[in-house]
């Protein structure tokens, strides 16, 4: 087993542990550092030395740029990205960005607004790129926990199914980072590389579009996947949704006596409509629109 395979196995285990037992914290810089430390804590002891678990990377010299020329799997193209210098200004920016994170406030957002908020948060943190390595796994774990505590499910795994889906997330992330970097850099060769990268992928979906597909209210997922009793125990606000199904079933029994298939199809249409409204953030009004 080479270092990459070993690292993947070690960090996958820690990420799964954090899904089951999230780190208590305020979604501040200390919380972000602890997330990185837990995920990568096993790497140094196994001789994988490029990680300093829980430590921010040192500032990049002024005459250099912390950058990456990322090979893409499906298209065989490259995405060039320029990150922050990680100096004092960027550390202050990271702190200020994280001050806006409040799960209680975010829980009041509709799914679309929440997706936009997470996309902007992720892009800013990715631009700052606080760690020498392991930023992606750390930010995915950090934002997944944020989503859960805000009443949403954020499914990052949907972007790891195929080379095309992995490329799609890389392109969206890199473009968002470059768009921030372009406003911070003076004229230089790297800036032209970033511009070329943005232009090359400008018609591909961005972070907001991708996260709109990956984020759902947790209660909507429970309604879809759990038995009614379990879903109601977890989310009492689903009572109106289940009452709507009960009323519909009662009505269809009288409308379609002796026609079980017709009753089933009519009830399924109601359930599908209720599910769509729950996915959109609704909790009360499930009447036909």
Number of C-alpha atoms within 10 A of each C-alpha: 6 6 12 10 9 14 19 12 11 17 19 15 12 18 21 13 14 18 13 9 10 18 17 9 12 15 21 16 19 13 16 22 19 20 26 28 19 18 24 26 19 17 20 14 8 12 11 15 10 11 20 19 23 19 15 17 16 12 16 14 11 8 6 9 16 16 14 13 13 14 14 17 14 13 10 9 13 15 22 21 28 25 20 23 24 23 17 10 11 18 17 12 16 21 14 13 16 18 13 13 17 14 17 11 10 21 17 13 15 16 25 18 14 23 25 17 17 23 22 16 19 21 23 19 20 20 25 24 25 26 21 15 17 19 16 17 16 22 20 17 23 22 20 22 23 22 24 17 17 20 21 24 22 25 15 16 11 14 17 13 9 12 13 15 16 17 21 22 21 20 27 22 22 27 28 23 25 23 17 17 21 16 9 11 13 10 9 8 8 18 20 12 17 23 17 14 21 23 11 15 16 13 8 14 14 20 24 21 15 20 22 18 14 16 21 25 23 22 24 24 16 17 22 16 11 13 10 15 10 13 20 17 11 14 16 12 14 21 15 15 21 16 12 18 17 12 11 17 18 13 13 18 16 10 12 14 10 10 11 12 10 15 20 15 12 15 21 15 11 19 20 12 16 25 19 14 17 25 22 15 19 18 17 14 13 20 10 7 5
